[in-house]
Every structure is written in C-alpha cells, then in structure tokens.
Amino acid sequence: MPNNQEQLNKAFPVSVSYTSMSRENDQQPPSSISELIRQHGESCQKDTASKASILEMMLESICNGVLLIEAESRTIVYANDAAAKAIGTTKEQMLGRICHEYTCPTKEGTCPILDLGKRINESEEVLLTADGAETPIIKTVVSVQWQDKMYLVESFTDITHFAKTYREQDKLRQKLEDMNKELTDFAYVVSHDLKAPLRGIKSLADWIICDHSTSLNKEGQEQLTLLQNRVDRMQELINGILEYSRLGQVSERPTEIDLNTLLPDIIDMLAISEDISIDIQKELPTLQCEKTRVSQIFQNLLSNAVKYRDKSKASIKVACSDDQAYWRFSITDNGPGIKKQYQDKIFQLFQTLQPKDESDSTGIGLSVVKKSVTMHGGRVWVESEVGQGSTFFFTLPKNEGTIP
C-alpha cells in the first residue's frame, strides 16, 4: 500500500525541483499539498516582486516622462519621477487625476487612442505644468491590455531647448537669406554702374584706332590694343562675378539629364577646332539634377582644357566611374600640367596661373565649378604633373532619380 509521500510524488513529479529548493532555502521537502502550494506561491510572489522592482527602477532612471493611464477612466495610475518633475508636482498628487489635466490641454475631453482610434508616435504636443504653463513635448502613446483591462502607456520628452534652437536657426536662416539678397542686388548695381563707363572706354578706343590708326606710331597702336583687351577682360570679370553671385540664389527644378546628350551639346557650343580631340566615355549616367549648374561644371572644365593647351594636337578625355554613393567624373587633358603648390589655389576666386596681362582668364571659372559641385553635395580636385597634363575630378551624389 503506497504511503502519502509516494502518492504525492506521483501526483506532482517534481522531486528534483523540491530538492533544489530545499538546498537553496535549507528547508525540508513539503510534507503536504498545501505546503507545496504555499511554497510555490511564495516563490512566484518573490519572482514577481523582483521583476516589478527591476521594471520600476528602469522607469525611474530614464529621462523621458512616463505615465500609465487606465483607459476607461482616463486616470493616471503610475507616473515616474521624470514625469512629475516635468509637470512640477509629485507622483502622489498625480495618481488618480485625469490625464487631460496635464497633457494635450488643447484636446481636453478627447483621447486620440480610444475616442479617435489613432496611434500617436512622436507627435509634437504640449504639456500643461502645475503652474499653468505650456511646455512643448514630443509624445508617444500606445495602448496595452493587461489582466483584461486596457491601459495607455504615454511617454514624452521636453523639447523646449530644441524648439528655441529651431527658432534661432530660422532667424539666422532668414538673416542669411536677406544678406545674400542684398549682396546679389549689390552685385547687379555695381555691374551696371561699371559696365556703362567700360562700354564708353571700349567705344572710344575703337574710334581712335579706326580713325587715327595712320597717325599713331606702332607703340601707340599697341597701347590702344592693350587698352581694348583690358576693357574686354574687365567686362568678362564683371560677368563672372554676376554668374558666381547667382549660384545658390536662383534654383531650377531638378530634371532628368542624360549626359550622353548634354556633353555633345556643350562641346558643340565651344566650337572645338580640328586639332583638338575630345573622347567621351560611352554610357554615361542619367542624373536628376539642375541642368544649368551641371552644364556650367562641364563647360568650364572643358573650356579650360581647350584654352590652356600647349601642344599642336590637344587630347581631352571625359570619363565616369561608380564611386559607391557618388558618380565620379574625370576630365583629362595633355596640357602643360599644374604645379603641386597651385593645385588647391586654382579653385579660389580670381586666382590664375598666368599673369593677368598675358591671359584673358578672370580666375572665376574654377570657383564656379567648385561652388556648383559643393552645392550638389560633391567635391572637386585636380591631379597633375608638370608637362604630363592634368585630370580634374568631381563627384556628384547619386539619388533616387539617378539612372545608371
């Protein structure tokens, strides 16, 4: 006839657990079912209390305010220290209060989760503090069900500092836009005031050469020719300054630009002579970009390669490679090359490699290239050796509209 202990073991085959429990607590195995249930209940209570303690510690340590709200009554049943501090009261005073007394005061009487059936995720709202002030917050609300009851878990972050920063940024941005507009207007006014007398000087020089060329000696004719050239250079300089100042002021709607079509059009406008060969890589990408700016980049780099050649047969190559998030373009020539110490300087405004009286360069073209590339999010640089030609590289970022 089996004894009580044998029956107990058959009904609850967990003797290993009992042994483990007795070793940990230095107690004897349970002598009855009621004792077993009591010990099991105590163990569950300890486990639940431990987990609750850890959860509360985590909620109290985070910087965000957290509220637990009973959905049916809209009352607050839990608040962490961060929430009480943000509202300016104590947790005890918040418990049992209606949540609309603190959050979303402009929507009092409605609950976006229950009444409107929405889910708030990082929504900008306001928090009503104990002294009646409104604090901007970013709030997230989710609904949860526990023990057949519906609750709302609401967490929020004070964004007062960020809102102030955004307002200051808006003011600075507006100030910068106003300054840029003033500079653009100034450039137009100055160019207009300068162009008028320059046109007069040019007309006067042309008239003197045309009507009095026979009465001028060789030196006088050379001086007038030099005057004409300087007037022309000054006009080009003014036009270059205007072009540079317009960058960033006037924007176009990005369109789909097929470089396989655009580059031949640019080369055709440059009126390339027969002693210059330009080799364009096949299958260039199609970009989603501003056509005018991209055209300026290629036009300035190609015209420089044509203008500053030092060989009877000039050779120019245009290529493109895939550089992960960017397209990397290169324009290579067999010209005189550029010394190392000047390879960064040439991208600065008004910088030229040749004396100004010996060249019609304004020193603006490569500055326009650099500014245009930078505004597109790319970069530009040159690799060159004296006597071995130069390769100008620039990158343009890929985007959703880029077609390989």
PAPAVEX-50980 format. One record per atom (N, C-alpha, C): x, y, z. Coordinates in pm, whole numbers, padded with zeros to 5 digits, always signed. Layout:
BEGIN
XYZ ...
% end
This chain:
BEGIN
+00087-00119+00000 +00000+00000+00000 +00089+00123+00000 +00080+00206-00102 +00171+00322-00109 +00138+00422+00000 +00241+00485+00053 +00221+00587+00156 +00187+00720+00093 +00165+00822+00180 +00125+00955+00132 +00231+01021+00046 +00357+01000+00084 +00466+01063+00010 +00475+01008-00132 +00453+00874-00147 +00457+00815-00280 +00343+00869-00365 +00224+00883-00306 +00111+00940-00381 +00140+01083-00424 +00202+01159-00333 +00237+01298-00363 +00336+01305-00479 +00434+01215-00479 +00534+01215-00585 +00473+01180-00719 +00374+01086-00718 +00310+01051-00844 +00224+01166-00895 +00155+01234-00805 +00068+01345-00846 +00147+01467-00893 +00262+01493-00829 +00347+01611-00863 +00490+01565-00881 +00523+01512-00998 +00657+01455-01022 +00761+01564-01040 +00789+01637-00934 +00886+01748-00942 +00984+01737-00827 +01026+01615-00799 +01112+01594-00683 +01245+01664-00697 +01293+01675-00822 +01421+01742-00843 +01410+01887-00800 +01298+01951-00838 +01277+02091-00802 +01269+02107-00652 +01202+02011-00584 +01194+02020-00440 +01332+02011-00378 +01412+01919-00433 +01546+01903-00379 +01626+02031-00395 +01612+02089-00519 +01684+02213-00545 +01637+02323-00452 +01506+02329-00429 +01450+02434-00344 +01498+02415-00201 +01501+02287-00156 +01541+02263-00018 +01686+02296+00004 +01768+02274-00101 +01910+02307-00087 +01931+02457-00079 +01854+02531-00162 +01871+02675-00164 +01821+02737-00034 +01708+02691+00015 +01648+02753+00134 +01678+02679+00263 +01753+02568+00250 +01788+02485+00365 +01661+02442+00441 +01558+02401+00362 +01433+02356+00421 +01408+02210+00381 +01316+02148+00453 +01278+02011+00422 +01175+02012+00309 +01168+01905+00228 +01067+01895+00123 +00928+01910+00183 +00832+01960+00105 +00697+01979+00159 +00635+01846+00202 +00566+01852+00313 +00505+01730+00366 +00361+01713+00323 +00303+01815+00257 +00165+01806+00214 +00144+01892+00090 +00029+01873+00023 -00002+01951-00097 -00017+02098-00062 -00081+02128+00049 -00100+02267+00089 +00034+02337+00113 +00127+02263+00171 +00260+02321+00193 +00330+02348+00060 +00314+02254-00034 +00373+02272-00167 +00315+02397-00235 +00183+02412-00229 +00118+02528-00292 +00164+02658-00225 +00175+02654-00092 +00220+02775-00021 +00361+02815-00064 +00453+02716-00070 +00591+02747-00110 +00597+02797-00254 +00518+02734-00341 +00517+02776-00482 +00463+02919-00494 +00361+02952-00418 +00304+03087-00421 +00404+03190-00371 +00475+03156-00264 +00576+03249-00214 +00686+03272-00317 +00725+03164-00384 +00830+03177-00488 +00783+03267-00602 +00657+03249-00645 +00603+03334-00753 +00594+03478-00710 +00554+03501-00584 +00544+03638-00535 +00680+03705-00533 +00781+03630-00488 +00916+03685-00484 +00965+03717-00625 +00936+03626-00719 +00979+03646-00857 +00909+03768-00919 +00778+03779-00894 +00701+03892-00947 +00748+04023-00885 +00772+04021-00754 +00818+04143-00686 +00955+04185-00738 +01041+04085-00764 +01175+04118-00816 +01166+04181-00954 +01082+04124-01041 +01067+04179-01175 +01004+04317-01171 +00906+04336-01084 +00842+04466-01070 +00942+04571-01021 +01028+04529-00929 +01130+04621-00877 +01228+04664-00986 +01267+04567-01070 +01359+04599-01181 +01292+04692-01281 +01164+04663-01313 +01091+04747-01408 +01076+04889-01356 +01043+04902-01227 +01027+05036-01168 +01160+05111-01167 +01267+05039-01137 +01399+05102-01137 +01434+05154-01276 +01401+05076-01379 +01428+05119-01516 +01346+05242-01552 +01216+05243-01517 +01129+05356-01549 +01172+05482-01475 +01221+05467-01353 +01263+05584-01276 +01398+05638-01321 +01476+05557-01392 +01610+05600-01432 +01614+05670-01567 +01509+05653-01648 +01511+05714-01781 +01475+05862-01772 +01517+05938-01873 +01496+06083-01874 +01357+06121-01923 +01292+06034-01999 +01160+06065-02052 +01053+06049-01943 +00951+06134-01949 +00838+06118-01859 +00752+06002-01906 +00705+05919-01812 +00622+05803-01845 +00498+05805-01756 +00381+05791-01818 +00255+05781-01747 +00184+05653-01788 +00123+05585-01691 +00038+05470-01718 -00105+05513-01685 -00193+05506-01784 -00327+05561-01771 -00430+05450-01791 -00525+05443-01701 -00634+05348-01717 -00727+05400-01825 -00746+05322-01929 -00815+05371-02048 -00960+05410-02021 -01032+05328-01944 -01175+05352-01926 -01201+05481-01849 -01127+05503-01742 -01150+05621-01658 -01062+05739-01695 -00962+05717-01782 -00865+05820-01824 -00782+05870-01705 -00769+05791-01600 -00696+05835-01482 -00554+05779-01483 -00466+05853-01419 -00325+05815-01411 -00307+05718-01295 -00251+05601-01323 -00228+05501-01218 -00079+05486-01188 +00006+05542-01272 +00150+05541-01244 +00216+05659-01316 +00316+05718-01249 +00397+05823-01309 +00539+05809-01256 +00637+05823-01345 +00775+05816-01298 +00823+05954-01253 +00944+05958-01195 +00996+06084-01141 +01012+06190-01248 +01052+06148-01370 +01073+06245-01478 +00943+06314-01516 +00832+06239-01515 +00702+06297-01547 +00660+06398-01440 +00676+06360-01314 +00639+06450-01205 +00724+06577-01207 +00852+06563-01235 +00941+06679-01240 +00903+06772-01354 +00870+06715-01472 +00834+06797-01587 +00705+06874-01562 +00610+06812-01492 +00482+06876-01465 +00491+06970-01345 +00589+06946-01259 +00608+07035-01145 +00523+06999-01025 +00503+06869-01003 +00425+06822-00889 +00486+06693-00838 +00414+06622-00753 +00463+06494-00702 +00385+06380-00765 +00443+06263-00761 +00375+06148-00818 +00245+06118-00743 +00248+06135-00612 +00130+06107-00532 +00013+06197-00572 +00043+06324-00602 -00061+06418-00640 -00116+06389-00780 -00038+06321-00862 -00081+06290-00998 -00170+06167-01005 -00149+06073-00915 -00225+05948-00920 -00373+05975-00902 -00454+05915-00988 -00599+05932-00982 -00650+06053-01057 -00559+06140-01104 -00602+06257-01180 -00625+06220-01326 -00711+06294-01394 -00739+06269-01535 -00620+06315-01618 -00581+06237-01716 -00459+06268-01792 -00470+06399-01868 -00592+06438-01911 -00607+06562-01987 -00580+06686-01904 -00569+06668-01772 -00536+06783-01688 -00389+06822-01703 -00311+06734-01763 -00168+06760-01778 -00123+06760-01923 -00172+06665-02000 -00125+06655-02138 -00238+06684-02236 -00199+06734-02351 -00294+06770-02457 -00407+06859-02406 -00379+06968-02336 -00489+07051-02284 -00575+07111-02393 -00521+07127-02514 -00599+07183-02623 -00698+07081-02678 -00684+06954-02637 -00774+06850-02684 -00850+06789-02566 -00878+06871-02468 -00941+06820-02347 -01075+06755-02379 -01096+06638-02321 -01221+06568-02341 -01215+06463-02450 -01105+06457-02522 -01090+06354-02626 -00962+06277-02603 -00964+06154-02641 -00845+06070-02631 -00812+06018-02771 -00699+06055-02825 -00668+06013-02962 -00657+05863-02980 -00626+05792-02872 -00612+05647-02883 -00750+05578-02883 -00835+05618-02790 -00963+05550-02775 -01075+05618-02852 -01091+05751-02833 -01202+05821-02896 -01184+05834-03047 -01061+05857-03089 -01035+05879-03231 -00971+05759-03299 -00932+05660-03221 -00876+05539-03279 -00741+05557-03343 -00661+05651-03292 -00530+05677-03351 -00418+05619-03265 -00299+05616-03325 -00178+05577-03252 -00081+05694-03263 -00045+05751-03151 +00045+05866-03152 +00188+05816-03144 +00266+05854-03240 +00406+05813-03243 +00492+05935-03274 +00562+05985-03174 +00649+06101-03189 +00572+06220-03246 +00462+06252-03182 +00380+06366-03221 +00416+06486-03133 +00421+06604-03194 +00452+06724-03117 +00324+06774-03051 +00323+06778-02918 +00207+06821-02841 +00254+06922-02736 +00164+06953-02641 +00200+07042-02530 +00171+06973-02399 +00251+07006-02297 +00234+06953-02162 +00195+07071-02073 +00085+07055-01998 +00038+07160-01908 +00099+07137-01771 +00183+07230-01728 +00251+07215-01599 +00160+07261-01486 +00203+07234-01364 +00122+07265-01247 +00095+07415-01232 +00186+07499-01281 +00167+07644-01270 +00092+07702-01391 +00039+07615-01479 -00041+07662-01591 +00037+07690-01719 +00166+07674-01716 +00248+07699-01836 +00237+07580-01932 +00262+07607-02060 +00259+07503-02162 +00401+07474-02208 +00440+07348-02205 +00573+07305-02244 +00564+07221-02369 +00639+07254-02475 +00635+07169-02596 +00701+07034-02570 +00636+06929-02616 +00688+06794-02594 +00672+06712-02722 +00751+06607-02731 +00731+06501-02829 +00675+06382-02754 +00558+06335-02796 +00487+06235-02718 +00460+06109-02800 +00467+05996-02734 +00430+05867-02793 +00330+05799-02700 +00221+05752-02756 +00118+05683-02678 +00086+05550-02746 +00084+05444-02667 +00045+05312-02717 -00055+05251-02620 -00142+05169-02671 -00239+05101-02587 -00192+04959-02558 -00213+04914-02435 -00175+04779-02393 -00291+04718-02313 -00300+04588-02313 -00403+04518-02237 -00337+04428-02136 -00380+04437-02010 -00322+04357-01903 -00433+04316-01808 -00444+04185-01787 -00547+04129-01699 -00686+04180-01736 -00717+04173-01865 -00848+04207-01919 -00883+04356-01904 -00783+04439-01880 -00808+04583-01872 -00718+04655-01973 -00770+04765-02029 -00697+04842-02128 -00627+04959-02060 -00498+04977-02094 -00420+05088-02041 -00353+05163-02157 -00317+05286-02129 -00238+05367-02223 -00103+05395-02161 +00003+05366-02234 +00138+05399-02189 +00183+05522-02267 +00203+05629-02195 +00238+05757-02258 +00378+05798-02214 +00464+05824-02310 +00598+05875-02280 +00619+06006-02355 +00690+06098-02292 +00709+06229-02355 +00847+06285-02321 +00895+06372-02411 +01025+06437-02395 +01008+06587-02410 +01062+06663-02318 +01058+06809-02324 +01149+06857-02437 +01093+06932-02532 +01173+06981-02645 +01183+07134-02643 +01169+07193-02524 +01179+07339-02513 +01311+07390-02569 +01418+07324-02532 +01551+07367-02579 +01561+07354-02730 +01509+07242-02783 +01517+07222-02927 +01429+07322-03002 +01310+07350-02947 +01222+07447-03012 +01287+07584-03016 +01355+07622-02908 +01425+07750-02905 +01537+07752-03008 +01609+07639-03017 +01717+07630-03115 +01664+07641-03257 +01550+07574-03283 +01490+07582-03417 +01450+07724-03451 +01393+07796-03354 +01353+07935-03379 +01475+08021-03409 +01582+07999-03333 +01705+08075-03358 +01763+08043-03495 +01756+07916-03533 +01804+07877-03665 +01722+07941-03776 +01590+07947-03755 +01504+08012-03854 +01540+08160-03869 +01567+08226-03756 +01605+08367-03761 +01737+08385-03835 +01834+08298-03803 +01964+08307-03870 +01952+08278-04019 +01869+08178-04053 +01850+08144-04194 +01786+08261-04269 +01686+08324-04205 +01622+08439-04269 +01720+08555-04284 +01802+08575-04182 +01902+08682-04188 +02003+08655-04299 +02043+08529-04311 +02138+08492-04416 +02077+08511-04554 +01950+08474-04569 +01882+08495-04697 +01874+08642-04733 +01846+08725-04632 +01839+08869-04657 +01976+08924-04698 +02082+08875-04631 +02217+08921-04665 +02255+08878-04806 +02220+08755-04841 +02252+08706-04975 +02179+08787-05082 +02055+08821-05051 +01979+08902-05147 +02042+09041-05162 +02085+09098-05049 +02149+09230-05055 +02279+09223-05136 +02355+09115-05117 +02480+09100-05192 +02453+09084-05341 +02349+09007-05373 +02314+08988-05514 +02271+09120-05576 +02185+09194-05503 +02141+09324-05554 +02260+09418-05570 +02352+09412-05474 +02471+09497-05481 +02555+09463-05604 +02570+09332-05630 +02649+09289-05746 +02588+09339-05876 +02456+09334-05884 +02389+09382-06006 +02405+09532-06023 +02390+09607-05913 +02403+09753-05920 +02545+09792-05961 +02644+09730-05895 +02783+09762-05926 +02816+09726-06070 +02769+09609-06114 +02799+09569-06251 +02738+09665-06352 +02618+09711-06323 +02554+09807-06415 +02633+09938-06417 +02675+09986-06300 +02749+10111-06293 +02887+10099-06356 +02946+09979-06354 +03079+09960-06413 +03073+09937-06563 +02971+09867-06606 +02963+09834-06748 +02943+09957-06836 +02868+10054-06786 +02841+10173-06867 +02969+10249-06904 +03055+10284-06807 +03180+10353-06847 +03275+10264-06926 +03272+10132-06900 +03358+10043-06977 +03319+10040-07124 +03189+10038-07148 +03144+10042-07287 +03188+10173-07354 +03185+10282-07277 +03231+10410-07332 +03379+10408-07365 +03460+10351-07275 +03605+10342-07299 +03633+10255-07421 +03560+10141-07429 +03582+10050-07542 +03545+10120-07675 +03434+10191-07676 +03391+10261-07798 +03491+10369-07837 +03543+10440-07737 +03641+10546-07764 +03770+10487-07821 +03816+10375-07763 +03938+10312-07813 +03918+10261-07955 +03802+10200-07983 +03773+10153-08118 +03771+10270-08217 +03714+10382-08176 +03705+10500-08263 +03843+10557-08295 +03930+10562-08193 +04065+10615-08214 +04143+10526-08310 +04134+10394-08289 +04208+10302-08376 +04155+10308-08519 +04026+10320-08533 +03965+10321-08667 +03996+10450-08743 +03988+10562-08675 +04001+10691-08744 +04142+10749-08742 +04225+10705-08650 +04357+10768-08637 +04471+10666-08638 +04445+10552-08696 +04549+10449-08696 +04673+10494-08773 +04655+10571-08880 +04770+10615-08962 +04853+10720-08890 +04792+10793-08798 +04866+10898-08727 +04930+10848-08599 +04906+10721-08565 +04966+10663-08444 +05086+10578-08482 +05189+10588-08400 +05304+10500-08423 +05273+10360-08371 +05365+10270-08388 +05344+10130-08350 +05318+10116-08200 +05393+10192-08121 +05375+10183-07976 +05237+10232-07935 +05189+10340-07998 +05055+10392-07967 +04947+10292-08002 +04962+10225-08117 +04864+10124-08157 +04864+10007-08059 +04982+09967-08013 +04990+09856-07918 +04925+09893-07785 +04944+10020-07744 +04884+10062-07618 +04732+10063-07626 +04677+10108-07739 +04533+10108-07756 +04478+09966-07763 +04551+09877-07830 +04509+09737-07834 +04509+09676-07695 +04612+09709-07617 +04618+09661-07478 +04500+09715-07397 +04465+09842-07423 +04351+09902-07355 +04222+09827-07389 +04204+09795-07517 +04086+09719-07558 +04080+09583-07489 +04194+09517-07484 +04198+09384-07422 +04163+09391-07273 +04210+09494-07205 +04182+09508-07063 +04035+09541-07039 +03978+09621-07126 +03835+09650-07114 +03754+09522-07133 +03792+09443-07235 +03722+09316-07258 +03735+09224-07137 +03854+09219-07079 +03878+09134-06962 +03796+09184-06843 +03786+09315-06828 +03707+09370-06719 +03559+09335-06735 +03510+09339-06856 +03371+09301-06880 +03347+09154-06849 +03443+09069-06890 +03431+08927-06859 +03436+08904-06708 +03517+08981-06639 +03528+08969-06494 +03396+09004-06427 +03333+09110-06473 +03203+09150-06418 +03099+09042-06443 +03098+08988-06565 +03003+08882-06596 +03027+08758-06509 +03157+08730-06484 +03190+08615-06398 +03145+08635-06255 +03162+08759-06205 +03117+08787-06068 +02966+08771-06057 +02894+08819-06158 +02749+08804-06158 +02709+08657-06161 +02778+08579-06244 +02749+08436-06252 +02774+08368-06119 +02885+08404-06053 +02920+08345-05925 +02819+08383-05818 +02776+08509-05819 +02682+08557-05717 +02544+08494-05734 +02508+08454-05855 +02376+08395-05879 +02368+08250-05831 +02483+08186-05814 +02482+08047-05768 +02419+08039-05630 +02318+07958-05617 +02250+07943-05489 +02134+08037-05472 +02127+08143-05554 +02016+08238-05544 +01900+08196-05633 +01931+08148-05749 +01828+08106-05843 +01841+07955-05861 +01738+07883-05825 +01742+07737-05837 +01641+07690-05941 +01676+07583-06007 +01587+07524-06106 +01522+07398-06047 +01415+07360-06108 +01354+07233-06071 +01441+07120-06128 +01489+07028-06042 +01569+06917-06094 +01495+06839-06201 +01565+06810-06308 +01507+06733-06418 +01600+06617-06453 +01550+06527-06533 +01629+06411-06575 +01722+06454-06688 +01852+06448-06664 +01952+06494-06760 +02035+06375-06808 +02029+06347-06935 +02109+06241-06996 +02242+06302-07039 +02350+06266-06970 +02481+06323-07001 +02530+06281-07140 +02481+06171-07191 +02519+06129-07326 +02467+06226-07432 +02365+06302-07397 +02311+06404-07487 +02365+06542-07453 +02381+06571-07321 +02423+06703-07277 +02566+06736-07320 +02660+06643-07303 +02801+06672-07332 +02825+06706-07479 +02771+06632-07575 +02791+06672-07714 +02737+06811-07743 +02627+06850-07679 +02573+06985-07698 +02669+07090-07644 +02730+07063-07529 +02826+07158-07471 +02948+07172-07561 +02998+07060-07610 +03116+07062-07697 +03086+07137-07827 +02965+07121-07876 +02925+07191-07998 +02925+07343-07976 +02882+07387-07857 +02881+07530-07826 +03021+07586-07813 +03117+07503-07772 +03255+07550-07755 +03327+07568-07888 +03268+07521-07997 +03327+07535-08132 +03471+07484-08133 +03488+07356-08105 +03620+07294-08097 +03684+07287-08236 +03811+07326-08246 +03883+07319-08374 +03925+07176-08403 +03969+07152-08526 +04002+07016-08569 +04126+06959-08502 +04211+07046-08450 +04334+06996-08385 +04311+06958-08239 +04187+06955-08196 +04152+06915-08059 +04057+06796-08065 +04095+06689-08000 +04008+06569-07997 +03952+06551-07856 +03823+06525-07850 +03757+06501-07721 +03692+06364-07726 +03738+06277-07639 +03688+06140-07632 +03595+06127-07511 +03469+06095-07535 +03371+06083-07427 +03340+05935-07404 +03351+05894-07280 +03319+05756-07245 +03174+05724-07280 +03152+05606-07331 +03016+05565-07365 +02937+05531-07239 +02808+05537-07251 +02715+05500-07144 +02738+05581-07015 +02734+05712-07028 +02737+05798-06911 +02602+05790-06840 +02598+05820-06708 +02470+05807-06636 +02372+05919-06670 +02249+05896-06636 +02145+05999-06643 +02120+06047-06501 +02123+06179-06481 +02113+06237-06348 +01982+06311-06329 +01937+06315-06206 +01825+06400-06167 +01886+06523-06101 +01896+06633-06174 +01971+06749-06124 +01925+06876-06195 +01989+06988-06156 +01964+07116-06221 +02053+07126-06345 +01992+07137-06458 +02066+07130-06584 +02169+07242-06597 +02131+07365-06560 +02222+07478-06579 +02350+07461-06499 +02337+07420-06373 +02457+07407-06289 +02548+07296-06338 +02490+07183-06372 +02573+07072-06421 +02638+07111-06554 +02566+07183-06638 +02624+07230-06765 +02741+07323-06740 +02729+07412-06638 +02838+07504-06605 +02963+07427-06564 +02944+07320-06488 +03060+07242-06442 +03137+07186-06561 +03067+07115-06649 +03135+07055-06764 +03187+07162-06860 +03110+07268-06881 +03151+07370-06976 +03278+07440-06931 +03288+07475-06803 +03408+07542-06752 +03531+07452-06758 +03515+07326-06720 +03630+07235-06720 +03675+07204-06862 +03582+07184-06955 +03620+07155-07093 +03681+07277-07160 +03625+07396-07135 +03680+07516-07198 +03819+07546-07145 +03846+07517-07017 +03981+07535-06963 +04080+07440-07031 +04037+07315-07050 +04125+07218-07115 +04157+07260-07258 +04059+07322-07325 +04081+07370-07461 +04169+07495-07461 +04141+07587-07371 +04208+07717-07370 +04357+07706-07333 +04390+07621-07237 +04526+07618-07185 +04607+07500-07239 +04590+07468-07365 +04669+07362-07428 +04803+07419-07474 +04904+07336-07474 +05038+07381-07516 +05097+07290-07624 +05014+07208-07684 +05061+07116-07787 +04978+07136-07915 +05037+07101-08026 +04968+07120-08154 +04845+07032-08164 +04850+06915-08103 +04736+06823-08101 +04691+06806-07956 +04579+06865-07925 +04527+06854-07789 +04433+06735-07778 +04445+06662-07667 +04362+06544-07644 +04292+06557-07509 +04160+06541-07510 +04079+06554-07387 +03992+06430-07375 +03986+06374-07255 +03905+06254-07231 +03809+06280-07116 +03684+06241-07137 +03580+06254-07034 +03537+06113-06993 +03541+06087-06862 +03507+05953-06813 +03424+05963-06686 +03362+05851-06650 +03281+05845-06528 +03294+05705-06468 +03298+05700-06335 +03305+05572-06266 +03209+05573-06148 +03171+05453-06107 +03079+05436-05995 +03159+05438-05866 +03134+05538-05781 +03208+05552-05655 +03110+05538-05538 +03049+05420-05529 +02951+05387-05425 +02833+05484-05428 +02824+05578-05335 +02708+05668-05329 +02722+05785-05426 +02831+05790-05500 +02858+05903-05590 +02894+05854-05730 +02873+05943-05827 +02934+05928-05959 +03060+06013-05958 +03172+05953-05999 +03298+06028-06005 +03333+06053-06151 +03336+06180-06189 +03367+06220-06326 +03511+06269-06334 +03570+06252-06450 +03707+06299-06471 +03720+06358-06611 +03795+06467-06620 +03827+06531-06748 +03979+06544-06755 +04037+06467-06846 +04184+06457-06857 +04231+06526-06985 +04339+06604-06971 +04397+06671-07088 +04546+06641-07095 +04607+06672-07209 +04753+06654-07226 +04823+06789-07229 +04770+06883-07149 +04823+07019-07146 +04952+07031-07065 +04985+07155-07025 +05114+07181-06958 +05123+07128-06817 +05008+07095-06754 +05011+07048-06617 +05013+07163-06518 +04995+07129-06391 +04987+07230-06284 +05079+07188-06171 +05160+07282-06124 +05250+07253-06013 +05170+07220-05887 +05230+07137-05803 +05163+07089-05683 +05115+07203-05595 +05196+07307-05577 +05161+07415-05485 +05043+07500-05532 +05004+07484-05661 +04893+07563-05713 +04764+07482-05730 +04768+07354-05699 +04653+07268-05730 +04531+07295-05643 +04550+07353-05526 +04436+07397-05445 +04402+07543-05471 +04505+07621-05500 +04487+07765-05519 +04399+07798-05639 +04404+07716-05743 +04332+07749-05867 +04181+07749-05849 +04129+07686-05741 +03986+07685-05718 +03939+07807-05638 +04034+07893-05598 +03997+08014-05525 +03957+08124-05623 +03874+08213-05576 +03821+08321-05659 +03933+08414-05706 +03932+08446-05835 +04024+08541-05900 +04168+08490-05910 +04191+08360-05888 +04327+08307-05895 +04353+08250-06034 +04464+08293-06096 +04506+08243-06227 +04651+08201-06220 +04692+08110-06310 +04831+08064-06313 +04919+08153-06400 +04858+08228-06489 +04935+08314-06578 +04915+08460-06538 +05013+08547-06568 +04997+08690-06540 +04872+08742-06609 +04802+08832-06541 +04672+08879-06591 +04683+08949-06726 +04796+09015-06753 +04811+09084-06882 +04840+08986-06995 +04877+08861-06962 +04910+08762-07064 +04796+08663-07087 +04687+08679-07014 +04576+08585-07026 +04444+08660-07013 +04342+08609-07079 +04209+08668-07067 +04126+08597-06960 +04191+08514-06878 +04122+08442-06773 +04084+08537-06660 +03964+08519-06606 +03917+08601-06495 +03944+08535-06360 +03979+08406-06360 +04001+08336-06233 +03873+08304-06160 +03760+08299-06233 +03631+08272-06170 +03576+08135-06210 +03614+08087-06328 +03556+07964-06382 +03566+07845-06289 +03685+07819-06234 +03701+07703-06145 +03634+07727-06010 +03622+07854-05970 +03548+07885-05847 +03401+07851-05865 +03347+07881-05984 +03209+07846-06015 +03192+07694-06013 +03290+07622-06070 +03285+07475-06070 +03281+07422-05927 +03372+07473-05843 +03379+07424-05705 +03250+07453-05630 +03197+07575-05645 +03074+07611-05573 +02956+07527-05622 +02946+07506-05752 +02836+07427-05807 +02843+07282-05758 +02963+07224-05761 +02980+07085-05717 +02948+07073-05569 +02999+07168-05489 +02976+07165-05345 +02828+07178-05312 +02758+07264-05386 +02615+07282-05362 +02536+07156-05395 +02590+07072-05483 +02525+06944-05515 +02564+06835-05415 +02654+06867-05320 +02694+06767-05222 +02816+06686-05263 +02889+06731-05367 +03008+06659-05412 +03135+06736-05379 +03245+06695-05438 +03373+06766-05420 +03449+06763-05551 +03548+06853-05563 +03627+06863-05686 +03774+06877-05650 +03860+06817-05730 +04005+06826-05707 +04076+06798-05839 +04206+06822-05839 +04285+06801-05960 +04409+06719-05926 +04448+06632-06019 +04574+06558-06009 +04654+06590-06134 +04779+06633-06115 +04855+06681-06231 +05004+06674-06206 +05079+06659-06316 +05224+06669-06315 +05265+06763-06428 +05361+06848-06399 +05406+06945-06499 +05456+06872-06623 +05402+06912-06737 +05440+06850-06863 +05365+06724-06897 +05286+06672-06804 +05214+06545-06825 +05063+06563-06832 +05017+06685-06831 +04873+06708-06838 +04807+06707-06701 +04677+06723-06699 +04600+06731-06575 +04472+06649-06586 +04425+06603-06472 +04295+06537-06464 +04214+06605-06354 +04102+06665-06392 +04011+06725-06296 +03903+06624-06262 +03888+06597-06133 +03787+06505-06084 +03678+06583-06011 +03556+06537-06022 +03449+06588-05935 +03345+06479-05917 +03279+06484-05804 +03178+06383-05771 +03042+06448-05760 +02939+06374-05797 +02801+06414-05780 +02728+06299-05712 +02655+06326-05605 +02589+06217-05533 +02478+06153-05615 +02463+06025-05598 +02351+05955-05658 +02226+05985-05576 +02113+05970-05636 +01987+05984-05564 +01884+05894-05629 +01761+05904-05582 +01657+05813-05630 +01630+05831-05778 +01660+05954-05828 +01633+05978-05969 +01748+05947-06060 +01858+05895-06005 +01975+05865-06086 +01958+05732-06157 +01978+05730-06287 +01963+05609-06366 +02100+05566-06418 +02154+05451-06378 +02287+05411-06423 +02290+05380-06572 
% end
